Amino acid sequence: MTTNPFGDMFGDIFSMLSQQGPDAWYQTASQLALNIARGEDGDPNPLPIERQRLEELAPLVGRHVDALFGVSSEATLVAVNRSALTVAALEQWRPLMEPMMTSSTSTSPAPIADDELDVQDNQLLAQISSTIGPLFAGFQMGSVAGHFSERAWSLAVLPLPRRNDQRLLVVNNLTNFANAWSLEHDEVYVFALAQEFVASLVLTQPGTSDALRALLIDTVNESSALQGDLMGRLQSLMESGDINEMMNDPASLLDSISIPEETNATRAINAATSVLLAFFTAAAADITETLLGPRPALMEAYARHRRSDARGEDAAAALFGISTQGPHHDAATAFVATLVAEHSLSVFGALLRVDGLPSASELENPQAWYERVTTSPLA
């Protein structure tokens, strides 16, 4: 009879992990994300004077956002640290992540012939894979969420459907940006407030959210396949006998987050999200100029900020098959600028409707989008 060399080592671990339930991946992701978000400085709360100033400006900015869309909303704002944004990001993204978890953790180990591995060890392999697979999937998600908040100002940087209208701004990230670029704190605050308020209003609309979710169905599946089958990699590692590699360096199981190859699905989601981001930026710039006058240095600094060292935001977007860099963003900026010049920002009120998101073909033809949305029965 073959003695199981790993039974004593993993028995207690299996018992503990198996009791965590189907959301073990989320608990793991949350713990790791918070550990990363706290960083070397311990993630301090914003200074009271900075928080108070942001809260003073919020109602003023909110009124301008309401006027842009012709609506009335409650311009509430919560000044937070990185940890709070990380928790909010995971909560907002969780419904979109769950299909990835299903595909990453439901694969059963392939049958193995008796002459390669005896039945007992085959059962052990299945137990290890099914138990630890979700743990490593959680590592991947937690790492992405934790690094996302390292420099993100708010959830507006990644235009995904939102479950609620909670508006959070990481004050310390804003002040770091302002100080690094020698900008006035008020101009950065007004711009960030406007960007987040506009994003919150658009992304909580039922029609817009439903349209985005429909586009994300295919891209999430494609991205999940690209990031790799954690269960398959775990099984391969166990079959090769490199158990020490897994125990000494669990991160070796996690591939770097990659952007899926261009497909019809990725072209569609990139067209929609790039225009949303370009509109959020244009609206925020317009409101900032209305309140404070032209701020060319701010806009140049923000453009460079988005193009440089955005690994956390880019990796988070890639999980959903979205690219936050690339030529489609230049096309989106031109798309928004063209329509603003011809029709004003108010034309983008169409983004609040289920049929308002531009298609990949319309990204290169703003007039086609304008004609479609203005003649729509929903207009």
N, C-alpha and C positions, 0 to 999 in steps of 0.2 A: 504493500500500500504506500502510495506516494505521500510524503509529508508536505503540507502547504507551507512554504518558507515565508509567506507574507501574512498568513492568517493572524498571528499574534500582533504583528506590526500595525495592521490596518483595521483590526476588528473594532477597536474603540472608536476610531475615526469614522468608519462606516456607520456605526450605531448613532453617533452624534449627528452626522450629516443627514442620515435618512430620516431623522426626526424633524428636520427643518421645514419640510413640506414643499409644495410645488413652486413656491416663490423664493427658494433658497438662493437662486441666482440674484434676485433683487436685493436680498439682505446682504449678500457678499458684495455686490456692486456698490451699495450705499456705504458700507463700512470702508471699503477701499477708496471710494471717491472722496469721502470726508477726510480721510487720512492725507490724501494728496492735496486737497483744497486747503487744509490748514497750513501746509508748507512750513518753511523754516522759521517764519516770523510768528507762527501761531494763529494767523488769520485774525488780527484784532478787529474789534468793532470800529465803525467810522467815528471820527471825532464829533462830538455833539455840535460844534459850530458848523461843520461841513454838512452834517445831516439836517440841521435846522434850515440852512440856506437852501438846500435842495427841496425841502418840504415847502418853503416859502414860495419858491418859483413854480412848483407843480400846478397849482390852480390856474395861474396865469397862462402857462403853456397849454393846459388842458382846454381852456376856453378857445384858444386858437385852433386846436385840433378839432374840437366840436364844430367850429365855424367852417372848417375846411370840408367836412363831410355833411354838414347840415343836420347834426344830431345833438342830443344832449346826453352826456355821460358823466359819471362821477369820477373826477380826476384824482383818484387816490394813488399814493405812491408809498412804497416801503423801502427805506434805505437799509441795505443789508451788507454783510460781508460775503466772502467767497463761498463759505460753507452753505449759507442759506440759498445762494443761487444754484449751487450744486444739487441740493436737495430738491429744489423746485424743478430743475432741468430733468432729473430722473423721474419725478412724478409726472411731468408733462409728457416725457418721451415714452413712459412705460407702455402705454397701449400699442405704440409703434414697435417697441422692442420685443414684445412677447412673441410675435411670430418668428423672430430670429431665434429666440430661446427654444422654441418648439423644434425648429429644424436643426439646431445645434446640439440638442441634448436628447433627442428621441431615437437616434440611430442605434440599433443594436449591433453588437460585435458580430462580424461575419463568422459563419461556422468554421471550425478548425478541425482537421482530421485527427483521429485518435493517435496516429503515429507521430504527430507533430506536438501535441500537447494533451496530457491526459484530461479526463472529464473534470476532475476537481480543479485543475488550474484554469480550464476553460470557464468554469463557473466563476472562479475568482476574477478572471479578466472581465467578464460581464458585470460583476459587482463593482469593480473598480471604475469601469467606464461609466456606468449609469449613475454612480454616486459622486464621482469627482468631476464628471463632465460639466454639470451645471455650475460647479464651483469655479472652474476656469472660464466659463462663459461670463460669469459675474465679474471675474477679474478684468476681462476685456472691457465690459461696459463701464465698470467702475473707474478704470484708468482713463477712459475717454471723458467721462463726466467730470472727474476731478481736474483733469488738465484743461477742460473747457473753461472753467471758471478762473483760471490763472490770470487771464487778462480781459475776458469778456465783460462788457458793461452790463448787459442784460440778455434776456432770451431773444431779443430782436435780431441778434446776429445770425440766427438760424431760423428762417421762416417756416416753422412747422405748425400744424393745427394745435390750438391750445384748448385745454379743458376748462379753464376759468380765466377771468380778466385780471388776475393778480399781476401787479406791475412792480417789479423789483429792479433796483439799480445798485450795483456794487460801487459804493462811494469811493473806497480806497483805490479801485482800479481807475476811476475817473480822475482822481487827484494825481495819481501816478502819471497818467497820460498828459494831463495839463502841465505838470511840472517838467516832464521830459521834453515837451515841445514849447515850453515857456509861454503858455497860454493862460488867459484869465480863467479862473475856476467857473465864474458865472456863465461864460460863453460855452464852455464844455458842458455844464449842467443843463443849460437850456437846450442845447443840441441833443444831448442824450435823453432828456425827458421827452422831447418831441418825437424822437425816433421810437422810443419804447411805447409811448402813448398811441402813436399811429399804428405800430405793429400790433399792439394788444387789441385795438379796435378792429383791425382787419382780420386778424387770425382767430378771433373768437366768434366771428360771424358763422352761423350754421352752414350757409351756402359755400362760403370760402373754405371752411374746414372740411366739408364733405368733398369738395373738388380736389383739395390737396391730398386727402386720404386715398381717394381713388387713384391718383397718380402715384402715390407711394406704395401701393400694393405690389406692383411689379418691381420697382427699384429696390425695395427692401429685400425681396426674395433674391434679386440678382446680387445685391451687396452681401447678403448672408452667405451665398455660395462662394463669393470671392474671398471673404474673410477666412474661409476655411471651415471644414467640419472638425470642430474640437474633439468630438467623440472619435472620429476616424484617426485623427492625429494621436490621440491618447492610446487607442488600440494599437496603432503601429509602433508606438514607443514601447508598449508593454510586450508586444510580440518580439521586438528586437532585443529584449533583455536589458534595455538601458533604463532600468528603474531608478538607478542612482541619479541619472541626468534629470529626471522629473522631480525627484525629491530635493536635489540641490539647487535646481534652477527652474521653478515652475513657469517662469516667464518665457522659457524656451518653447513652450507650447503655443505662444501667442504670436501670430504673424503681425507685422506692421499693418495698420489699417490702410487699405488701398481703395482707390476710386474705380468703380466698374468701367469696363470698356463702353464706349459710346454705343447706345442702342436707341431704338425709338422711345423706350421708356425713360432712359436717362436724359435724352434730348427734351422730352416733354417736361420732366420735373425741373430740369435746369433752366428752361425758358421761363417757367412760372416763378420759381424761387428767385432767379436773378432779377426779374422785373420787380418783384416784391421788394427785394433789398434796395434796388435802385430808387424805387418810389419812396421807401422809408427815408432814405438819405436825402432825396430831393425835398421832400416835405419838411424834414427836420431843418435843412439848410434854409428853406424859405421862411419858416417860423422864426428861426434864430435871427435872420436878417431883419425881419419885421420888428422884432423886439429890440435888437441891439445894433442894427446896422450891418453892413457887409463885413464878413469875417473870412477873407481869403486864406489867411494863415491857418485858421482852424480847418477849413475844408481840405487844404493841401496836406496838413498833418494827418487828418483822418484817412485820406486816400492812401497815404504811405503806411499808416498804421494797419490798414486792412491788407495791404500787399506784403507786409513784412512780419515774419515770425508769428504767423497765425496758426501754428500747428494744432493747438487745442481745438479751435473752432473748425478747422479743416477736417480733422479726424472725426469729430462729432458728425459733421455733415456727411462724410463719406460712408458712415454706417447706414445712412438712409439712401445711399446712391446719389447724393448731391455733391456737386463740385462748387466750392465757394471761390475758386480762382479759374481763370481761363478767358478765352475770347468771348464767350457768351455774356460775360459780365460787361465787357466793353459795348457789346451790342445792346444790352439792357439799358445801360446808361444813355446811349444814343436814342433808344426807343422812348425813354421817359422824357428826355430833353426835347425831342421832336414834338411830342404831344403836348408838353407844357407850353412850348413856344406857340403852338397853333391853337390850343384850346384851354390852357391853364391847368393847374393841378386838380381842379374839381372833376376833370374827366375821369380821374382814377377812382371816383366813387363807385365805378363799375366793379372794382375789385371786391366790393362787399357782397357781390352776387355769386351764385353758383356757376354762372357762365362767364365770369369776369376775367379769369386767368388767361393770359395769352398762350397760344400754342407755339410750337417750335417754328413753324413757318411764319407765324405772325410776328415773331421776334425780329425778323428782318423786314417786315412790312407793317409798320405802325398804323398806317392808314387802313389796312385790312382789319386790324383789331378794332379800331375806332368805329368803322362802319358796322361791324358785327355787333358790338356792344350797344351802340346807339340805336340800332334798329331791332334789337332783341325784344321779344314780347315781355321780358322781365324788366326792361329799361323804364 
